[in-house]
């Protein structure tokens, strides 16, 4: 079965890290965001992925093809005109009468996809949220979806559509998107996938909803760190480091060097990082970073960055050099 994975977004809320890395390649709990997604897809039997790339897309293509052996097709979205537009670009690579899974590439899910892919109906993942105005939402009658609304200004439902879409057949979806684009129908200035799915419902397509309890946002520094903490929950370090205290849960790459430091809890340390005389907790430290004589808490240190100084909270991008006196 094919999956479409849109990852063309710029990730402006995660700057400065996304100046030099696409958001989906940022490390969380020991691997890039998209790595967590791919592991779930392959475990569910997905054997082909159409990946929609844009900003720094060559880096995404390079990482995926080096780390996974399934068939990839890469589609470039040069204009960010909305999620429906991104999906529409994939039309030449799908078979209209075959099922299709769409999974957003910037959010990590903890859900068993196998029963989803066996659903007798098209089905969407949903989760209850406190403020649904930032999301597309589903109005349901039991499991059946009655209506979908994109980013409602007034409360009509608190069931957010979380970015997991299973379609029994791809053809009706692309017909709906063609109608949106052909008639220039936009919501919030973009061609919305929610609107295309609602058009399918109005045309008689049956959609059900399935609950996704584990839905982990990686769109902002604070949510990236919160997701890192959740995914590290059961990680235990078994390696000893000179003069170090390791407070699990942590992820420490095999090639990282640690000396005279207190690491954890909830800390990820990337490949070839060098950490000395440091206290680090609730933080992510990128590959080849050097951190010394400092305390980090709720901090993100980019790849190849150098940090030294006093106790601080840090959020610096790749190749930065910070000296705190």
N, C-alpha and C positions, 0 to 999 in steps of 0.2 A: 504494500500500500504506500501511496505517496503522502508526504506531508509538505505543506508550505510553511516556511518560517520567515516572516518579515523582520529584517534587522537593519533597515536603512536609516533609522533615526540618528540624529547627531548626538544626542545625549548631553544637551547643554547644561542640565542641572547637575551633572557630574564633572563639570570643569573644575580644575585644570586637567584632570586625568584623561578626559576625552579629547583634549587637543592632540594627543599623540597616539591614543588607542581608541578603537571603537568600543562603545559601552559593553557590548556582549563579550568582549575579551577581558574585561576586568576580572581580577581574581577574587573569588569568594569561597571560603572553606576549601582552598587547595586546588581549585580549577576555575577556568573562565565560566562566566554565567552560561554561555551557550553549551559548554561541556556538560553541565548538569542536565540541560534540556535534551541534548542528544542521547545521553545515557538512558533517559526515560523512554525516548522514542524507539531506540533500538531494542530495548528490553520488551517493548510492546509489539515488536515485529515490523516496524517501519523499515523498508529496505531502499527507499528513495526519498530524497529531500530536495525541494526547490527552495533556494535561499535567496531572498530579495535583499540586495545589498545597495549601499549608496556610499556615504562618507567612510573613507578608509576601508572600503569593501575588499580590496585586495588582501588586506591582513586577515579578514574573516575567512576568505577563500583559502588562503595559504594554511591557516591553522586547522580548518576543518578537514581538508584533503590530506593533511599530514597525520591526523589523529583518528580518522574514521575511514572505513573501507566501503561504506555504502555508496550508491550512485548519487552524485550531487549535480544539480543544474543551478547556475548562478544567474540571476536576473538583476539588472541594474535599474534602479529607480532614480532618474536624474532630477525629477521634480517631486517634492514631497507634497502630493495633492490629496493625501488621505489613505487610510488603510484599504478601502475598496479599490482605489486606483492601483495600489501596490499589488493586490491580489489579481486584478485584471491583467496586469502585465504577464502573468504566468499562464494565461490561457493557451498559448501554443504548446505547452508542455504537459497538459492534463488531458485525460480522456473523459468526455462528458458523461458517459454512463457508468463511470467507476466512482467508488467512494473517495473522499478526500478529507484529510485532517489538516486544520490550520492551527498553528500554535505560535503565539507571540514570542519573540526571541529575547525579550528583556525582563521576563518574569519567570521565577523558578516555581514549579508546582510539585506538590507531594500528593499524587493521585495515581491510582492504578488505572492505566489506560486500556487494558485488555477488555474489560466489560464495556467501556465506552465504544471501542471499535466494533463490538458485537451488537450494539444497539439496533433494534429494528427500525428506529426512526433517526432522523437528524437530531442532534442533541448538542447543547451548549453548557459549558461549565459556569456555575454561578456561585457567589458567596455573599452572605449578608454583610453589609458595611454600614457604618454610622452615617457617613455623608455620601450618598449616591450621586451627587451632582457632578462629580468628576468622571463618571463612568457611563457607559451604556448600561441600561437596566432591563430586567425581564419581569413582566407581569405574568404571573402564572395562576393556573387553576389545578392545584396538586402538582404533578410532574409536567403537565402540558403547558407550553408557553402560549399565552394569548396575544401578547403584544411586546414589542421591543421599542425602547425609547433611548435615543442618544443624549447623554448629559442633560437630564431634565432639570429645568429651572425650579419646578415645584416637585414635592415628594409624591411619586406615583408607585414606587417600589424601592425597597432597600436591597434587592438582589442584583448585585453588580455582575456584569458579564466579564469574566476574568481572563479571556484570551485563549480559550480552548474551544474549538468549533469542529464538530464532526458532521460532515454532509454525506447523506446516502448516495447522492449523485452530484457531480461537479457542475453539470450542465445548467440546471436551474439557477444556481448562484451566479454564473457568468452571464446568463441572460438578464438577471436583475441588475447586475453591475453595468452591463451595456446600456440598459435603460436609464440608469442614473447619469452616466457620463454623456449619453446621447442627448439627454434633456437638461444637462447641467444642473442636476439636483444636488445641492450641497447642504450640509448642516455644520454650523460653526466654521464655514469657509472651506470645508473639505468633503470629498466623497467618502461617506462613512459606510463601513461594512455593516453596521447595525441597520442602516436604512435599507441596504440590499436584502438582508435577512428578513426584515419586516415586510418587504415587498413579496418575498417568497411565502410568508405566512398568509398574507392577504390573497395570494394566488392559490391557497389550499394546501401548501406544504405543512406537514405536522412536525413540530419541534418539541422536544422535551428538554428538561433541565436536569443536570446532575450537580450535586453539591461538591465543591472543592474546599476542603477545610484548610489544607496547606497551600497558601498562595502568598508567595514571598516577593515583595517588590524590591527591585534593585535600582530604582530610578534616581535616588538622591543619596548623598553621603550617609545620612542617618539611617535610611532604610537599607542601604547596602550593608552597613555594619550590623543592623538588627538581623538581617538575613544570614550574615556570616555567623552570628551567635547561634541562631536556630540550627543551621546545618552542621555546626561543630558539636552539637549536643552530646553525641556519643563518641567523639574522637578522643583517643588516649595516646599520649606519646610514650613510646617504649625505649627511646634512645636517651643515654645520659650525655650531658654536656659539661665541660670543665667549669666548676664554680657556679653552676646554674640551678635554679629551682624552677621546675615546670609545674604550673597549676592548670591541670586539664579542666575543660577541653581546649585543645589547641590543634592546629595543623602546622607542622614544621617540615619543609621540603628536605629531602635527603641531602642535598648539596649545600644547605644553609650551614653557616658557622656561627656558633653561639659560645660566648665566654662571659663568666661573671655577671650573669643577668637573671632577672626574674621574669618569666614569660607566662602569660595567661592570668586569668582564664580568657577564653573567647578571642584568641589571637591567631591569625594566619600569617605565616612567614614564607615567602616565595623562594624559588631556586636561587642559589648562589648569594643569598643575602648574608651580610656579616653584621652580627648584633653583639656588641660588647658593652659592659658596664651600663646596662639599660634595664629599666622596668617597663614592660609593655603589657597592657591588658585592653581587651575590647577593641582591638585594632587590626588593621590589615597592612602588612609590609610587603612591597612588591619585590620582584626578582632583581638581583644584583644591587639591591639597596644597601647602604652602609649606615648604621645607626649606632651612636655611641654617646655615653654620658648624658642620658636624657631619660625622662619618664614620659611614656605615651599612654594616653587613655582616650578612647573613642576617636582614634586618629587613623588616617589613611596616608600611607607613604608610597609614592609612586615608584615605578621601576627606575633603577639606576640613580635614585636620589641619594643625597648624603645629608644626614641630620646629626648635629652635635650641639650640646648646650645644656640648658637647665630643663626642669619639668615644665612641659607645655602640652597643649592640645594642638595637633598638627593635621593639616589637610593640604598636601603639596603634591604637585604632579611629577611626571617623569623628568629625570635629569636635573631636578632642582638641587640647589646646595644651600642649606640653611645653617647658620651658626648663631645660636642663641646665647647671649652673654649675660 
